[in-house]
Amino acid sequence: MEFRKEFDALGEVLVPAEHKWGAQTERSYQNFKIGKRMPKEIIYAMAVLKKCAAKVNFDMGKIDRFKKDAIMETCDEIIKGQWDDEFPLVIYQTGSGTQTNMNVNEVVAHIATEKLQAAGSDKVVHPNDDVNCSQSSNDTFPTAMHIAAVRALHDYLYNPLDELITTFQLRSEKYMHVVKIGRTHLQDAVPLTLGQEMSGWMSMLRHCKHMIKAAEQHLLGLAIGGTAVGTGLNAPKGFGEAVSSEISIQMGLPFYSEENKFYALTGRDAMVFAHGALEALAMNAMKIANDVRMLSSGPKAGLGEISIPANEPGSSIMPGKVNPTQCEAVTMVTCRVHGNQSVISMGASQGNFELNVFAPVMADAFIESVKLLGQSLYSFNKHCARGIKPIEEKMNELVQRSLMLVTALSPVIGHDRAADIANKAFDENLTLKEAAIALGYLTAEEYDEHVNPRAMTMVEE
């Protein structure tokens, strides 16, 4: 392998000649062999920021037009994924993300310089003086975190979530008159319909989306312009506002300059709050997946009230066994999201003085949660939810066997007498109707008049 010499404040570094990064990237690459690479979403967000900063730096007289154009063109190529191999650094590095900021600065500077030289110019784009002009890692990485987090919600989560909401809405309407037994405390309760039950799932997801959208608003404030400690040292007045405006235009989202930069550099409560809404979605997804797999349990020795698609064999030893694998995938994802909430919450609590130095792991945890939730909801919807069907014969059987139908008699004969009927039916293995007649509380005709499972659901005809 051939190498070239690069230099930074610590001296000379040998860098593989085939790559575009510089000395600081190489030092980090050699010093940190821990875990996986920084998410590409952070790299692309950083490139958006560098592109917008170049435009504003030009407008404010900090760099010339040639450098501005070369930097912006290079950033566009990075955003398109053209230079992914040039960003080898890992998440577990400096907690400020400085090395990733410099990785982007060095790669942009190298490629932009090559573009200028190819055009016959002798100009050299400097990673610090030009690409990082008016910036610090301490305001660029938090800015990239927020850009990447919001973009991830729109790219990976909202559509799959909306599609699953629609699936449950359509099935709720379709099965609104399919009567089944309700359950509370895992015990028999009064009847409802499958459509009503599914409407609850739909509403859980819909409420979660409202929570996430509300939390998204707190991620729109950007730290850029704060530079090293929040004072804005070495940045022109209005730089943060101008760059934030450019980012908003570039991304098509209403990003704005956070008013208090001291808060923007050290506070990570917006990440905690927004990920909390993601965890709420995860917990609801866990509940829905568990409901589906319990309602479909059996199929002969379980509840067996619904059927779900048989996607693959479920056992290596038991022939013909089919398992609720999509439900299981969702529940495993929710465990990971719950763990990521702990990472983000703990990381946010560790802001020391003017800077939080847990930024890379928090960014990765947030993006991972968004992507996993989006992927699992998409898969669950496609391979399970759309194929849910009621097994009405089993539902009717369980409704008729339920002792809690006696609840309809409480307004007629009183709570205590209704309890007598239920207890006698259970103790003597009678139907409720038989017990009511034997106790002399009701005639057969009176029982049939008042105990109507379909009417008990309160669903209008």
N, C-alpha and C positions, 0 to 999 in steps of 0.2 A: 504494500500500500504506500502511496506517495503522500507526503505531508507538506504543508506550507507553514511558515512562521506567522503567528499572530501575537499581538501584544496587548496587555492591559496594565492596570496599576501595579500588579505584582510581578510583571516582567513578561518573558517570552513563553509562549505555549505552542506546541505543535498540534495542528489541526488537520484531519484528513482532507486532502486536496479536493476530493470529489464533493465535499459538503460546503454549504454556504455560511455556516455559523462561524463565530469568532472565539476569542480566548475565554471569555467568561462562560459561554455555553460549554466549551470543552472542559473547563475546570469542574463545572457542575456535573457534567456527564460522567467524568471520572470519579468524582467524590461521592455521588449518590446513586447507588445501584439498589434502590429500595422500591419494590412494588411496581405498579404500572405507570404508563405515561400520563402526562397531563391531558385531560380530556380535550379533544379537538375543538369542542365548543368554546373553551376558554381561549384557545389559539385564534380561532376565527373572530371571537369578540375583541381580542386584543388587536387584531388586524383592522377591524372596523374602527376602533379607537385611534390607531396610528394614522389611518387614512384621514379621518376627520380632523385630527390634530395637525396634520400636515397642511390641510387647507386653511385652517385658522392661523397657523403660524405664518403661512404665506400672506394671508390677509392682514396680519399684524406686523408684517415686515421682518419676521424672524428668519425666514429662509427664502431662497429665490424660487422663481417659477419652475426652473428646470428640475431642481431637487424635489419640489412639491409634486410635480407631475410624475417623476420616476417613483417616488414613494407611494403615491396613490395607486399607480398602475400595479406595482408589486403587491400592495395590500389586496387589491382586487383578485389577483392570482392566488394569493394565500386563502382568501375567503372561498374561492372556488375549489380548494383542495389540491391545487397544483403542486404545492411544495410541502406536503404533509411529512415527508421523510426528513425534513430539516428541523423538526421539533421533537428531539429525542428525550427531553428531560422528564423526570418523574414527578409525581405529586409530592412525595416526601422529600422535600428540599428545604430551602429557607422558608419560614412561615409567612413571609411577606409576599412570596412569589417573585422576588427580585430576579432570580435567575431565569425564570420564564419570560419576564419582561425584557431582560437583556437578550435572551435567545431570539425573541421576535425582533428587537432592535437590530441585532447583528445580522440576521438573515435578510431583513428588509434593506438594510444599508448595503450589504454585499450585492444583492440582486439589483438594487436601484443603481448602484455604481456601474455594474456591468451594462445596464441599459444605457446609461449616459455615455459610457466609453464606446459602446457599439454605434452610437450616434455621432461619434467624433468629438465628444467633449472630454476635457481633462479633469472635470469636477469629480470630487470624491464625496460620497454621502457618508457622514459619520454616525455611528449608532447612537451615541449620546448627544452630540451637539445638534444633530439634525432630526433623526427619527424620534428621539426622546426629548426633543426641545420643549421646554416649558412644562415638563412632566417629571414625576418621580414614580418609582415602583409602588410607593406607598399610596398613590392615588390612582395609578393605572390599573393595578390588579383588582382592587375593590370595584372599580368601574367595570372591568371586564367580567367580574363575577356577576354583577347585576344584569349586564347585557345578556350574558350566557344563560342565566337563570330564567329570565323572562322569555327569551327566544326559545328555550327548551320547552317551556309550558305550551307555547303556541305550536311548535314543530312536532312535539311528541305526545302530548297528553290530551289537549282539548278535543280533537277529532275522535279518538277512540272512546273517550268518555261520553261525548255526545251520542255516538253510535250505540253504545250500550244503554244509555238512557232511552233512546228511541226504541230499541228492542223491547225493553221492559214496558214501555208505554203501550206499544202495539199489542203485546201479549196480555197486558192488564185489561185492555179493552176487549180482546178476544175471549178471555176466560173470566169475564166479570160475573157470569152467572153459573160458574162451575163451583158448586158448594163443597166445602171441605171442613174438617174440624180445625179449630184454632188450638194453639198450645201456649200456655204460659207456665213458667217454672219447669218446662219440659213435661208438664202434665196436661191432660185434656182440658180444654176450655170451650167456650161457646163457638158456634160455627161462624165462618166467614167464607168468602169466595177466594179462589186462586187469584182472580184478577185483583181483588183488594190486597192480598198479600204481596203480589208483584208491584202494585202501585206504591207500597211502602218502600220496596227496593228502589224503584224509580226515583222516588222523592228523596231518599237518602243520597243518591248520586247527584241529583240536581242541587240539593242544598250544599253538598261538598263543592260543586263547581262554583257556586256563588261565593263560598268562603275563599276558594283559591283565587278567584278573580279579584275579590276585595283585597286579599293579601298581596296580590301582584302590584297593586298601586304603591305599596311601600318599597318595592324593588326598583321603581322608576327613577328615584333620586340617585344621582351619580356623584362620585367623590372627585372626579377630575377637576383640577384647579386648586386642589389643596396642597399639592406637591408633597414635601417631606413630612411635615407635622401638622398641616392644616392651615398654615399662614398664607400659602400661595407664593412663597419665596421663589424667585426666578421665573415666575409666570406673569405675562402681561395682565393688566387689569381687564376683567371680563373674559379671560381665556376659558374658564370653566363653563360659563354660560354659553359662550359661542360654540365650544366643542359639543356640549350636551345637545344644543339645538341641531347641530350637524348630524349627530348620532341619531336623534329622533327622526330626522329626514331620511337618513340612510336605512334605518331599521323599520320605518313605518309604524313606530310605537312612540307614545308620548313621554319619552325620557326627558328629565330636566336636571338642572344643576342643584344638588343638595345645598340648602342655604348655609348650614353650619358644617364646615369642612372638618372641624375637629371631631365632630360626631361621626362624619362619614368615614374617617380613617380608622377609628377605633371601635365604633359600634357595629355589631352584627345582629342586632335584634330583628331587622327586617328579614334576614335569612331564617332566623328561628321561627318567626311568626308565619312566614310563607310556607316553610317546611312543616309547621304544625298543621296547616290546612291540608297539606299532602298526607300527613299521617292520619288526619281525620278521614280522608278518602280511603286510605289503606285499611283502617279499622272497619269502615263500612263494607269495603270489599271483602274483608275477612268474614264478616257476619253473613253477607249474601252468599259467598262461596260455601260456607258451612251449612247454611240453610238448604242450599241446593243439594249438597251431597247427603245430608240427612234425609231430606224429603225423597230422594231417589234411592235411599239405602235398601239393600236387599239383593236382588229384586224380589225374592220370595220370603226371606226371613227378616226383613226390615220394614220401614214405613211404606216404601214402594208407592207413594202417591203420585210421583211424576217419573217420567222417563227422560233420560238425557242421551245424547248421541254416543254410540259405541265407536270410539275413535281408534283404539288399538287393544290388543290382548293385555289383560291386566296382571297376569301371573305367569311365571316360568314353570310352575308345578301344577297349578289347578286349571284344567282345560275349560275353556268357555268363560272364564272369569273376566269381567270388564269393570274397571275402576273409574272413579270420578277424577281423572288426572288433571283436567283443566282447573277444577276447583283446588286441587292440591298445589298446582303451580301458583295460583293467585295467593293462597295462604302463605306459601314460602316467600313470595315477593313482599307481602305485608310484614313479615318478620324482618326482612332486610331494611325496609323503610323505617320500621320502628327503631332498629339499630342506628340507622343514619340520623334519626332525630336526636339520639343521644350524642352522636359525634358533633352535630351542629350546635346543640345546646351547650355542651361542654366547651367546644371551641369558642363560642361566642362569649362565654364567661371569662375567657382568658385574655381579654384586651388589657395590656399593660401600658399605662400612661397614654401616649399619643398613637399607639398602633396595636392592632390585633395581629398576632403572628401565627394564626391557625387557618389563614385564608385558603390555601390550596386544598386541604383536606375537606374543608367545609364546602367549597365549590364542587369538588368531585362528588361528595355525598349527596348534595342537592340534585345535581344533574343525573346521577345514577338513579335516585328515587323517581324522578320524573320519567326517565326512559323505561325503567322497569314497570312502573305503573301503567304507562301507555301501552307497552308491549303486552303485558299480561291481560289488561282489559280488552285489548283488541283480540287476543287469542281466545279468551274466555267467551267473548261475544260470538266470534266466528265459529268456534268449535263446540260450544256448549249452549249458551243462552238462547241462541236462535232456534235450537232444536229441542227446547224443553216442551214436553207434552204432558197433559194430565192423564192419569190412569183413573178414570171416573168411577169405574166399578169399585176399586179399592177405596177411593175417597168416600163413596156412598156407604160402603160397609163400615168404615171407621166412624162416620158421622152417626149412623144408626146405633152403634155400640156405645157411643159416648154417654156417660152419666150426666155430663154438664148440660145436656139439653133440658134438664130439669129447671135450669135457670129461668126459662120462659114461664114457669109456673109460679115463681115467687110473687109476682103482682096479683096472682089469682088466689092462691091459698096461703101465702105467707112464706117467709124464708125457712122457718123451722119445719113446717110440714113438707116443704120441698126437699129439705135435707133428709127427712125421714124416708122419703121415696128413694132418694139416691142411695142411702145407706142400706135399705132393704134390698134394693136391686143388686147392689154389689155383694152383700152378704149371702144372698140366696140364689145368686146367678139368674136373676130375672131381668126381663126388660123393664124399662122405666114405666111403660104403660101397664104391664102386669103388676108391678109393685104399687102403682097409684090406685089401681082397681082393688087390689087385695087390702090395702089400708082403708079403703072406702072414702078416699079423698076426692076422687073424680070418677065419672063414668067413662067408658071407652070413647063416647062421642065428645065429651068435654075435653078429654086428653087430646084427641086429634084436632080439635078446634084451636087449642092453645099452643101445642107443640108442633111447630112447622119450621124445620131447619132452614128452608129457603127464606122464609119471612124473617128469621132471626138475624140474617146477614144485613138487613136494612137496605139492600140493594133494590132500587125501584125497577119495576118491570119495564 
